[in-house]
C-alpha cells in the first residue's frame, strides 16, 4: 500500500527554468486535501505567498485570483527580486502535522511547478523540494502527493474538466529496477518507444525514484554525466523511472549507470493503473563509467553509425558549426542520415540540430565544460551500413573551443570501432579524409617580399595543369587561423578580399616598427581532401598605388608552397607581380595575361554557368566579342577571359596574341561558296572548325 507523509507546511512554486518568457502566474484557487480524490479539506492555520496578498487564492471565489506580481507599498524590493529569480510561490502552514494526499489547483500562466514541503520529521524544519510537475497546463488540476513517486492504489475518480497529475492511466509510469549488487549509480536515464532507442515519447515526463528526495531524482534527467543518483541496492531494493502525462509504450532504455561486475540483467516495469507489472527483463554488457548503454542491446546494422570523438582535452567546450559525412574522398557527396548523435543527446536535441542545419552562423556547443578526452562526440546514424570516406567539419577557430585531435569511429558488432585518427587539427573548415596531413594536400601562396600596410588578395585559383584549366578545390585556410576570412580569397566574388594584418597577428598596431607584413610572413591557400598537384594559378591582388613610395596592401613577389607532410616547401616564385590586375602564373614560366597559356582554343571550363557553348567562339560568331559582360561562375568576365586567350576580335586582343588575332570582318580563310541555294564555309584554319562546331550544336 502506498504510504503518505505528514507536513507542517506545503507550497507550490513556479519552476523558474520553464517560465522565463511566460506571463505572471495567476491562481484562482488552491486547496489542500487529506484524501486522494481532493474531497476532504485539510485544516489550515495560515496562507502565504512570495509577493502580494495570497487570500484571493483561498477565498473559494473563482472570480477572484492571486497574481504573482509585486504590489507597491506591500512588497519589498527583496521579495520582488526573490519571487522573480527563484520562482513565485503560494503556500499553506498547518498548526499540527497534516497528511496531505492531494492539492486542487485552478491556475494559468505557469507551465512547470515544484512542490515543496516542510516537516518536523527527522528535525526537518526548512522547505525542501518534494515533487516536480513538469507539465502543468492552465485550468483545473489535481496534484497527487505521495511519499513515493507513484500513483496511490486508491484510484482517484475521474472528473470532467480536471487533469490528474501524475497520470495513473496504464503505462503512464515506467521504472527500471537496480541489479542485485552492492551499490547502483545512475547518471542518466531515458525511455524510448522504438527498439533502436531513437524515438522519445511525445509527451513530457518527470523523473521518479525510490528512495530519495527530488534533488537527487532529478540528476537522472539533468543532462549532466557529472551528477548521479546512487543507492546501496542490497540494503534496499531500488528503482528509478519516469512519469508521463499519458500512456506510452516503452521498448528501449538508454542509461548511463555503473555497478560492480556480476549482475547480468535488470527489470523494466510499467504501472498498469493499480500496480506495477514486469514488461521486460533486460540484459546487456557490464556498464562503463561515462558511457551510455542500450537495454536491450540495439541490433544495428554494421557501419550504420559514424561519429567524431575528441581524443585531446578541450579547455572550454567543443563548438561545431557544421558537420556532414560523405561517401567520396572529395567530400562532395554527403550521406543522408536518419538520426543525429551526440554525447549530450537526447536532452539537447535543439542544440544538436545546430551542427547540421546548414547555417554556419549557428553552432552546437558541447555540454561538457571542460571536455576530457573522449567525452564529446558528434555523429549520424544511417538506415543501412555506409562507407564514410570524407568528413566535412566546420568548428571553432579558437583552440579553447575545439580539440587538437579527433578519432573517426564506426558502429560494428554492437560497439564503436576505431577507423582513423586526425591529429594537428586546424580551426575553421577542414575536410578530413584518409589523406589528412599527407604530402601534397596543402598549397599556399606567400608574400616573398615585404608589404606595406598588410596584404590584400581578392582572388586566388589553383590549377593542376599548366594551362590553368583544371581547378584544384579545397577548404581555405590562412596564417592567422581564420578560415572564414580566408574563404574570401577563393569565393569567386571580386568585391571581397582576404586581408592579412600582420601587425595584429603580433599583438596590435601599437608594436613599434610594425608597418605591414615582413617577407614570407603572410600566406593563404587551400586544404585538399586528397593529394594533388598545382602547376598553375590565377591571382588578383587589391593593392593601392601611392603617389610616392611603395604601394599599399600588395607584394611584388609571390611564392607557391606545397606541404611535404611535415612543413611547407617552395615550388616556384614570381617577381614583378601586378598589384591590381588579374595574372596567370604557371610553374616554371613567367607571369602572363589571364588565359594566355590556352592559345586560340575553346575549353569547356569557360562555358557560361551550366549553359552549353557559351565560349569564345560563340561570342565571335555573334559579333559580341567586345561587348559582353557575362561572367563565368566565379567572377571573371567572358570578355576578359576570351581576349586574354586570343579568341576575340581585332586590336583589342593583348599584344601577346601576335598576328593570330581575328578582325571585325570575316577572316580571309573563310570562303563562301554558293551551292544548291545554300552556302558552304570552307575552313582552312583550325579556329574555324572550333567555332563552326559550336554553332552546329545550337
Number of C-alpha atoms within 10 A of each C-alpha: 7 12 9 15 15 19 18 21 26 25 22 24 23 25 21 20 12 14 18 11 8 11 13 16 21 18 25 22 23 24 21 25 21 20 19 23 21 21 13 15 15 20 15 16 12 13 18 16 21 23 24 20 18 24 16 19 25 18 15 14 11 14 9 15 22 21 24 26 18 19 13 9 7 11 16 12 11 8 15 18 16 13 21 19 11 14 21 25 22 20 21 23 20 17 11 15 16 21 18 25 24 26 26 21 23 20 23 18 19 22 19 18 23 19 22 20 22 22 20 14 12 6 8 11 13 11 14 16 16 20 27 24 23 21 19 23 17 17 15 20 19 22 24 26 26 20 17 19 27 23 24 21 13 12 13 17 10 10 10 7 9 14 19 22 22 26 21 26 19 17 23 23 31 29 24 24 19 26 21 21 15 12 16 20 19 24 25 23 23 22 26 19 17 15 18 18 20 18 16 17 18 12 13 14 22 20 27 27 24 18 18 17 17 20 14 17 26 21 21 30 23 16 20 15 23 11 17 19 19 21 19 15 19 14 11 12 14 21 22 20 25 24 29 24 24 19 20 21 14 25 18 25 23 20 20 21 25 18 21 13 10 10 15 12 18 18 17 24 22 25 22 17 18 14 15 17 14 14 16 17 14 17 15 15 14 15 17 12 13 14 16 17 18 22 25 21 18 16 11 19 16 15 21 19 25 25 22 24 22 24 21 18 20 23 16 20 23 28 21 25 23 23 23 23 26 22 16 17 19 19 22 12 14 16 18 13 16 12 13 20 19 19 22 21 15 18 14 15 14 11 17 23 16 20 25 18 14 13 11 15 9 17 22 23 23 24 20 20 13 17 22 17 15 17 21 24 19 22 21 21 23 18 14 13 17 19 14 22 18 25 25 21 20 24 26 23 18 16 17 16 22 27 30 18 19 23 19 22 20 24 19 18 13 13 10 15 15 13 12 16 18 19 15 11 16 21 22 24 25 24 24 28 24 16 18 24 24 16 18 20 21 29 28 24 25 23 23 21 18 21 27 18 20 23 27 25 26 24 25 24 21 27 20 17 17 18 18 25 19 14 15 19 17 22 21 26 27 24 17 17 15 18 25 19 20 26 23 21 29 27 18 19 15 17 10 18 24 23 21 25 20 23 20 15 13 11 9 12 15 10 11 8 8 17 16 22 24 17 15 16 16 25 22 26 27 26 24 26 28 22 15 16 15 23 18 25 25 20 22 23 24 23 23 14 14 9 7 6 7 14 17 19 24 28 29 17 19 21 19 25 22 22 20 15 13 9 11 16 14 13 16 17 20 18 14 11 21 18 21 17 14 21 21 23 28 24 18 13 13 13 18 17 20 23 22 22 20 18 15 24 17 22 12 11 15 21 19 17 13 10 8 13 22 19 25 28 26 22 22 19 15 9 15 15 24 18 10 13 13 14 17 19 15 14 14 18 16 24 21 20 21 28 26 26 24 28 27 30 20 18 15 15 23 16 12 15 18 10 11 14 21 20 14 12 9 10 12 7 12 14 13 12 10 9 8 6 5 8 11 12 13 13 14 12 11 10 17 16 14 16 20 15 14 18 14 8 8 8
